[in-house]
Amino acid sequence: MITIDKTTLLPDLLERIENLDSKILKFREEGELDQLSNEKLRDYFRTQHIYHSAGIEGNRLTLQETLLVLKEGVTISEKSIQDTVEVKNLGVAFDFFYELAQQETPITENYLKQIHQLVVGNDPYFDAGNYRSVGVIISGSEHTPPEPFEIPFKMQELMDWLNDNYEHENPLLLSAVAHHELAKIHPFADGNGRTARLLMNLILMKKGYPICSIKRTERPRYYEAMSEADSGNYHPIIELVTENCYELFSQYIRIREESNRKTLWAKKWGKQDIEGKLRKEKGRFELWLNRMNQIKLEFRQAIDLLNDNLETYSITFYEYPAITFDTFQELEDKGIAQNTFFFSVRIFNKETKRILHTFVFRFFRDRNKYDYGNKVIPLELNCFNPETKSFLSIDRFGWADRVQLRSFSFSNNVMTVSQYHRIKREAIDAENYKLNEVVETFFDDVFKHVVGI
């Protein structure tokens, strides 16, 4: 019996799932994308999914080589021919899956067998589209898949569960668990992982969600999450699916914003050189984003160093989808926008396995601190309040005298670090500007005055 115990899911994951639900609903309410935008999305999703899904199984083609194989049908001579064949097969399987996703027909075993047949191609060794007839052992896993005679019953149980929960269960939970359960049954001689990930994305797309492309660089975390799910702990795999789905949803936003932005600029500037103006603005945006990414990198490096030395505690770093050019412009104009979380830092107690504190850096301009006409975009420090499930500033959280750091900002080639009782203003290229010291001071304050070490 397949069951999802939602009490085992951490509050911040449930909140992210709820937030994504509401964002997707709002996106749909604003209307469908035009045909050209949909084609752009499809091509992007197709390449990303195939590159990463094949890579998880050991395929060595680069992203550019994968694109060449899919677009031009070429064979990459420097790589194994099997790598090229796998990508071509996945291209055909993706196209079939994408057509299914547009239809209102239910997901059936027969469709899964057809997807598998396209995934492994014509190699008779893999018995495409048929359940395996021999027992298997998954290398590196403690889980032993069912014997061949059990597979039809296990698959029927999975399909019954999927259909019973299809209408009322959250698509992220449904797709993550269904994908794991198919991989756990391991019904085919080969291609189970690739087929399971297509099933996951078939569920997501039929429910109006973007696909999830688990990255090849996330392979160790992915396998560990699947191993945890073998014992009934679905939190890690649901979290991984949510993060990657969230990331690809940003492409929906980007393409719509790009379309809307061009329309507005056309109305405003008429026949003037819109592209030239956009290039200038985007250059300024890229400079700003580069400076912000330097801050993020310093925090990531500090966390890696701390985790190498901490014994009782551990720190996780979570990076949110990248800020878009349109969001940057909206932040400059209004000081607030959607999707402006930048990164977060969570502190765990290894012994109790509890999250002690969550710190989130997001872009937000408080009108009480800045003049209405000020175009600066502060990167504000916030804390997660588990009781209200909301994010509050350090001062509103009641830690005014515990943590000095308040915000970072970069404007007119000057980096500003705002701290409690004082504000430092130094040129970004000044020799005495040491971002690492600001980050170290932040963690000093957290461990001394918040965690209590």
C-alpha positions as CSV (number, residue, x, y, z in Angstrom):
1,M,0.0,0.0,0.0
2,I,1.4,3.4,-1.1
3,T,0.8,6.2,1.5
4,I,2.2,9.7,1.9
5,D,2.6,10.8,5.5
6,K,2.5,14.6,5.1
7,T,3.4,15.1,8.8
8,T,6.9,14.0,7.9
9,L,7.2,16.9,5.4
10,L,8.9,20.0,6.9
11,P,6.9,23.2,7.1
12,D,9.1,25.2,4.8
13,L,8.7,22.5,2.1
14,L,4.9,22.5,2.5
15,E,5.0,26.3,2.2
16,R,7.1,26.2,-1.0
17,I,4.7,23.7,-2.5
18,E,1.7,25.9,-1.6
19,N,3.5,29.0,-3.0
20,L,4.2,27.2,-6.3
21,D,0.5,26.1,-6.5
22,S,-0.7,29.7,-6.1
23,K,1.9,31.1,-8.5
24,I,0.9,28.5,-11.2
25,L,-2.8,29.2,-10.6
26,K,-2.2,32.9,-11.0
27,F,-0.2,32.3,-14.1
28,R,-3.0,30.3,-15.7
29,E,-5.6,33.0,-14.8
30,E,-3.5,35.6,-16.7
31,G,-4.1,33.6,-19.9
32,E,-2.3,31.1,-22.1
33,L,1.1,31.8,-23.7
34,D,1.1,32.5,-27.4
35,Q,2.2,29.8,-29.9
36,L,5.8,31.0,-30.3
37,S,6.3,31.2,-26.5
38,N,5.0,27.6,-26.1
39,E,7.3,26.4,-28.8
40,K,10.3,28.1,-27.0
41,L,9.3,26.4,-23.8
42,R,8.9,23.0,-25.4
43,D,12.3,23.1,-27.0
44,Y,13.9,24.3,-23.8
45,F,12.2,21.6,-21.7
46,R,13.0,18.9,-24.2
47,T,16.7,19.7,-24.3
48,Q,17.0,20.1,-20.5
49,H,15.1,17.0,-19.6
50,I,17.0,14.7,-22.1
51,Y,20.4,16.1,-21.2
52,H,20.0,15.6,-17.5
53,S,17.9,12.4,-17.6
54,A,20.5,10.7,-19.8
55,G,23.3,12.1,-17.8
56,I,22.0,10.6,-14.6
57,E,22.3,7.2,-16.2
58,G,25.9,7.9,-17.3
59,N,25.5,9.5,-20.7
60,R,28.6,11.7,-21.5
61,L,27.3,14.1,-24.1
62,T,27.5,17.8,-23.2
63,L,24.5,20.0,-23.3
64,Q,25.7,21.4,-26.7
65,E,26.3,18.0,-28.1
66,T,22.8,16.8,-26.9
67,L,21.3,19.8,-28.6
68,L,23.1,19.0,-31.9
69,V,21.9,15.4,-31.8
70,L,18.3,16.4,-31.1
71,K,18.2,19.3,-33.7
72,E,20.5,17.9,-36.4
73,G,20.4,14.2,-35.9
74,V,24.2,14.0,-36.0
75,T,26.4,11.4,-34.3
76,I,29.1,12.7,-32.0
77,S,32.2,10.9,-33.3
78,E,34.3,11.6,-30.2
79,K,31.8,9.9,-27.9
80,S,30.3,6.4,-27.7
81,I,27.7,5.8,-30.3
82,Q,25.4,4.4,-27.5
83,D,25.4,7.9,-26.0
84,T,24.0,9.3,-29.2
85,V,21.5,6.5,-29.6
86,E,20.2,7.1,-26.0
87,V,19.6,10.8,-26.7
88,K,17.9,10.1,-30.0
89,N,15.6,7.6,-28.3
90,L,14.8,10.0,-25.5
91,G,14.0,12.6,-28.1
92,V,11.4,10.3,-29.7
93,A,10.0,9.3,-26.2
94,F,9.8,12.9,-25.1
95,D,7.8,13.9,-28.2
96,F,5.3,11.0,-27.5
97,F,5.1,11.9,-23.8
98,Y,4.5,15.6,-24.8
99,E,1.6,14.7,-27.0
100,L,0.1,12.5,-24.2
101,A,0.4,15.5,-21.8
102,Q,-1.9,17.6,-24.1
103,Q,-4.6,14.9,-24.1
104,E,-7.2,14.4,-21.4
105,T,-6.9,10.6,-21.5
106,P,-5.9,8.9,-18.2
107,I,-2.4,7.4,-17.7
108,T,-2.3,3.7,-18.3
109,E,0.1,0.8,-18.1
110,N,-0.1,0.6,-21.9
111,Y,1.2,4.2,-22.3
112,L,4.1,3.4,-19.9
113,K,5.0,0.4,-22.0
114,Q,4.9,2.5,-25.1
115,I,7.1,5.2,-23.5
116,H,9.6,2.5,-22.4
117,Q,9.7,1.0,-25.9
118,L,10.7,4.4,-27.3
119,V,13.2,5.0,-24.5
120,V,15.3,1.8,-25.2
121,G,14.6,1.6,-28.9
122,N,15.0,-1.5,-31.1
123,D,17.6,-3.3,-29.1
124,P,16.1,-6.8,-28.6
125,Y,18.2,-7.4,-25.5
126,F,16.1,-4.9,-23.6
127,D,12.7,-6.5,-24.6
128,A,11.2,-3.0,-25.2
129,G,7.8,-2.4,-23.9
130,N,7.6,-5.7,-21.9
131,Y,8.1,-6.4,-18.3
132,R,11.3,-8.2,-17.4
133,S,11.4,-12.0,-17.0
134,V,14.4,-12.3,-14.7
135,G,15.2,-11.1,-11.2
136,V,17.5,-8.1,-10.7
137,I,19.7,-6.5,-8.1
138,I,20.2,-2.8,-8.2
139,S,23.9,-2.0,-7.6
140,G,24.6,0.3,-4.6
141,S,21.0,-0.1,-3.3
142,E,19.7,-2.0,-0.3
143,H,16.4,-2.4,-2.0
144,T,15.7,-5.6,-4.0
145,P,13.0,-5.2,-6.7
146,P,10.1,-7.7,-6.8
147,E,10.4,-11.0,-8.7
148,P,9.1,-11.1,-12.3
149,F,5.8,-12.8,-11.3
150,E,5.0,-10.0,-8.9
151,I,5.5,-7.2,-11.4
152,P,2.0,-7.2,-13.0
153,F,0.4,-7.0,-9.6
154,K,2.7,-4.3,-8.3
155,M,2.2,-2.2,-11.5
156,Q,-1.6,-2.6,-11.2
157,E,-1.3,-1.5,-7.6
158,L,0.7,1.6,-8.7
159,M,-1.8,2.5,-11.4
160,D,-4.8,2.1,-9.1
161,W,-3.1,4.3,-6.5
162,L,-2.3,6.9,-9.2
163,N,-5.8,7.0,-10.6
164,D,-7.4,7.0,-7.1
165,N,-5.3,10.0,-6.0
166,Y,-5.0,11.8,-9.4
167,E,-7.7,14.4,-8.8
168,H,-7.2,15.4,-5.2
169,E,-3.5,14.9,-4.5
170,N,-1.0,17.7,-5.0
171,P,0.8,17.1,-8.4
172,L,4.3,17.6,-6.9
173,L,3.7,14.9,-4.3
174,L,1.8,12.6,-6.7
175,S,4.5,12.8,-9.4
176,A,7.5,12.4,-7.1
177,V,6.0,9.4,-5.3
178,A,4.7,7.7,-8.5
179,H,8.1,8.2,-10.1
180,H,9.8,6.6,-7.1
181,E,7.4,3.7,-7.0
182,L,7.9,2.8,-10.7
183,A,11.7,2.9,-10.2
184,K,11.3,0.8,-7.1
185,I,9.3,-1.9,-8.9
186,H,11.9,-1.8,-11.7
187,P,9.5,-3.5,-14.1
188,F,11.8,-3.4,-17.2
189,A,15.2,-4.9,-18.0
190,D,16.6,-1.5,-18.7
191,G,15.5,2.2,-18.9
192,N,13.5,2.2,-15.7
193,G,14.9,5.5,-14.5
194,R,14.4,7.3,-17.7
195,T,10.8,5.9,-18.0
196,A,10.1,6.8,-14.4
197,R,11.2,10.4,-14.9
198,L,9.0,10.7,-18.0
199,L,6.1,9.4,-15.9
200,M,6.8,12.0,-13.3
201,N,6.7,14.8,-15.9
202,L,3.7,13.4,-17.7
203,I,1.8,13.8,-14.4
204,L,3.1,17.3,-13.9
205,M,2.3,18.5,-17.4
206,K,-1.2,16.9,-17.5
207,K,-1.9,18.9,-14.2
208,G,-0.7,22.2,-15.8
209,Y,2.8,22.2,-14.0
210,P,6.2,22.7,-15.6
211,I,8.3,19.6,-15.9
212,C,11.0,18.7,-13.4
213,S,14.5,18.1,-14.7
214,I,16.6,16.6,-12.0
215,K,20.1,17.7,-12.9
216,R,22.9,15.2,-13.6
217,T,25.0,17.1,-11.0
218,E,22.4,16.2,-8.4
219,R,22.8,12.5,-9.0
220,P,24.2,11.6,-5.6
221,R,21.5,13.6,-3.8
222,Y,18.9,12.1,-6.2
223,Y,20.0,8.5,-5.4
224,E,20.1,9.2,-1.7
225,A,16.5,10.7,-1.9
226,M,15.3,7.6,-3.8
227,S,16.9,5.3,-1.2
228,E,15.2,7.3,1.6
229,A,11.9,6.8,-0.2
230,D,12.5,3.1,-0.3
231,S,11.9,3.1,3.5
232,G,8.8,5.4,3.3
233,N,10.6,8.8,3.8
234,Y,9.4,10.7,0.8
235,H,10.5,14.2,2.0
236,P,13.9,14.3,0.2
237,I,12.6,13.2,-3.2
238,I,9.5,15.5,-3.0
239,E,11.8,18.4,-2.0
240,L,14.1,17.7,-4.9
241,V,11.2,17.6,-7.4
242,T,9.7,20.8,-5.9
243,E,13.0,22.7,-6.2
244,N,13.6,21.7,-9.9
245,C,9.9,22.3,-10.8
246,Y,10.1,25.7,-9.2
247,E,13.3,26.4,-11.2
248,L,11.7,25.6,-14.5
249,F,8.5,27.5,-13.7
250,S,10.8,30.6,-13.8
251,Q,11.1,29.9,-17.5
252,Y,7.3,30.4,-17.9
253,I,7.6,33.7,-16.1
254,R,10.7,34.8,-18.1
255,I,9.1,34.1,-21.5
256,R,5.8,35.8,-20.6
257,E,7.7,38.8,-19.1
258,E,9.9,38.9,-22.2
259,S,6.8,39.0,-24.4
260,N,5.0,41.6,-22.3
261,R,8.1,43.8,-22.0
262,K,8.7,43.9,-25.7
263,T,5.1,44.9,-26.3
264,L,5.3,47.7,-23.7
265,W,8.5,49.0,-25.1
266,A,7.2,48.9,-28.6
267,K,4.2,51.1,-27.5
268,K,6.5,53.4,-25.6
269,W,9.3,53.9,-28.1
270,G,7.6,53.2,-31.4
271,K,10.1,52.9,-34.1
272,Q,13.1,53.8,-31.9
273,D,15.9,51.3,-31.4
274,I,14.3,49.1,-28.8
275,E,17.0,46.4,-28.9
276,G,19.8,49.0,-28.3
277,K,18.0,50.3,-25.2
278,L,17.4,46.9,-23.9
279,R,21.0,45.9,-24.4
280,K,22.1,48.9,-22.3
281,E,19.6,48.2,-19.5
282,K,20.5,44.5,-19.5
283,G,24.2,45.3,-19.3
284,R,23.4,47.3,-16.1
285,F,21.3,44.4,-14.8
286,E,24.1,41.9,-15.5
287,L,26.6,44.0,-13.6
288,W,24.2,44.3,-10.6
289,L,23.5,40.6,-10.7
290,N,27.2,39.7,-10.8
291,R,27.8,41.8,-7.6
292,M,24.8,40.0,-5.9
293,N,26.1,36.6,-7.0
294,Q,29.5,37.5,-5.3
295,I,27.6,37.8,-2.0
296,K,25.9,34.5,-2.6
297,L,29.2,32.8,-3.4
298,E,30.8,34.1,-0.2
299,F,28.0,32.6,1.9
300,R,28.2,29.3,0.1
301,Q,32.0,29.1,0.6
302,A,31.7,30.1,4.3
303,I,29.0,27.3,4.8
304,D,31.2,24.7,3.1
305,L,34.1,25.6,5.5
306,L,31.9,25.6,8.5
307,N,30.3,22.2,7.7
308,D,33.8,20.7,7.4
309,N,34.4,21.7,11.1
310,L,31.0,21.6,12.8
311,E,30.1,18.5,14.8
312,T,26.8,19.1,16.5
313,Y,25.3,21.4,13.8
314,S,25.1,21.5,10.1
315,I,24.2,24.3,7.7
316,T,22.4,24.0,4.3
317,F,22.4,26.5,1.5
318,Y,19.4,26.8,-0.8
319,E,19.6,28.9,-4.0
320,Y,16.2,30.2,-5.4
321,P,15.6,30.6,-9.1
322,A,17.6,33.4,-10.7
323,I,16.2,37.0,-10.6
324,T,15.1,37.9,-14.1
325,F,15.7,41.2,-15.9
326,D,12.0,42.1,-15.7
327,T,11.9,41.4,-12.0
328,F,15.0,43.7,-11.6
329,Q,13.2,46.5,-13.4
330,E,10.1,46.0,-11.3
331,L,12.2,46.1,-8.2
332,E,13.8,49.4,-9.3
333,D,10.4,50.9,-10.0
334,K,8.3,49.6,-7.1
335,G,10.8,48.2,-4.6
336,I,8.8,44.9,-4.4
337,A,8.0,42.1,-6.9
338,Q,7.2,38.4,-7.2
339,N,9.9,35.7,-7.0
340,T,12.5,37.8,-5.2
341,F,14.0,35.3,-2.8
342,F,17.7,35.0,-3.5
343,F,19.1,32.3,-1.2
344,S,18.5,30.9,2.3
345,V,20.6,29.4,5.1
346,R,19.2,26.7,7.4
347,I,20.9,25.6,10.6
348,F,20.2,22.0,11.7
349,N,21.0,20.2,15.0
350,K,22.4,16.8,13.8
351,E,21.5,15.1,17.1
352,T,17.9,16.1,17.2
353,K,17.5,16.4,13.4
354,R,15.6,19.6,13.8
355,I,15.9,22.9,11.9
356,L,16.9,25.5,14.5
357,H,16.8,28.6,12.3
358,T,16.1,29.6,8.7
359,F,17.6,32.8,7.4
360,V,16.4,34.1,4.0
361,F,17.9,36.8,1.8
362,R,15.4,38.5,-0.5
363,F,15.2,41.7,-2.6
364,F,12.9,44.2,-1.0
365,R,12.9,48.0,-0.5
366,D,11.3,49.1,2.7
367,R,9.7,52.6,2.2
368,N,10.3,53.4,5.8
369,K,14.0,53.1,5.3
370,Y,14.4,54.5,1.7
371,D,13.0,57.6,-0.1
372,Y,10.2,56.9,-2.5
373,G,12.3,58.0,-5.5
374,N,15.3,55.8,-4.4
375,K,16.0,53.1,-7.0
376,V,18.3,51.0,-4.9
377,I,17.4,47.3,-4.5
378,P,18.4,46.0,-1.1
379,L,19.1,42.4,-0.4
380,E,17.3,42.2,3.0
381,L,18.0,39.6,5.7
382,N,14.8,37.8,7.0
383,C,14.1,35.1,9.5
384,F,11.5,32.3,9.1
385,N,8.9,32.2,11.9
386,P,7.6,28.6,12.2
387,E,4.6,29.7,14.2
388,T,3.2,32.1,11.6
389,K,5.0,30.4,8.7
390,S,6.1,33.8,7.5
391,F,9.4,35.6,6.9
392,L,10.2,38.6,9.1
393,S,13.1,41.1,9.2
394,I,15.7,40.7,11.9
395,D,14.3,43.7,13.8
396,R,10.7,42.5,13.7
397,F,11.8,39.0,14.7
398,G,13.1,40.5,17.9
399,W,16.8,40.0,17.2
400,A,17.8,43.7,16.8
401,D,20.8,43.3,19.2
402,R,21.8,39.8,18.2
403,V,22.7,39.9,14.5
404,Q,24.4,43.0,13.1
405,L,23.8,42.4,9.4
406,R,20.7,44.0,7.8
407,S,21.1,44.2,4.1
408,F,23.4,44.5,1.0
409,S,22.9,46.8,-2.0
410,F,24.8,47.8,-5.1
411,S,24.1,51.0,-6.9
412,N,26.2,53.4,-8.9
413,N,29.2,51.1,-8.6
414,V,29.0,51.3,-4.8
415,M,28.4,48.4,-2.5
416,T,26.5,49.2,0.7
417,V,26.5,46.9,3.7
418,S,23.8,48.0,6.2
419,Q,24.4,46.9,9.8
420,Y,22.8,47.4,13.1
421,H,23.6,51.0,14.4
422,R,25.8,51.7,11.4
423,I,26.0,51.7,7.6
424,K,29.2,51.0,5.7
425,R,29.6,52.6,2.3
426,E,32.6,51.5,0.2
427,A,33.4,51.2,-3.5
428,I,33.2,47.6,-4.7
429,D,36.8,47.8,-6.0
430,A,38.2,49.4,-2.9
431,E,41.1,47.4,-1.5
432,N,39.7,47.6,2.1
433,Y,36.3,46.1,1.1
434,K,36.3,42.6,2.5
435,L,33.0,40.8,1.9
436,N,34.2,37.7,3.5
437,E,34.6,39.5,6.8
438,V,31.0,40.7,6.7
439,V,29.8,37.1,6.1
440,E,32.1,35.7,8.9
441,T,30.7,38.4,11.3
442,F,27.2,37.3,10.4
443,F,27.9,33.6,11.3
444,D,29.8,34.8,14.4
445,D,26.7,36.6,15.6
446,V,24.4,33.7,14.7
447,F,26.4,31.0,16.6
448,K,27.2,33.3,19.6
449,H,23.9,35.1,20.1
450,V,21.3,33.0,18.4
451,V,22.4,29.3,18.5
452,G,24.2,29.8,21.8
453,I,27.6,28.1,21.2
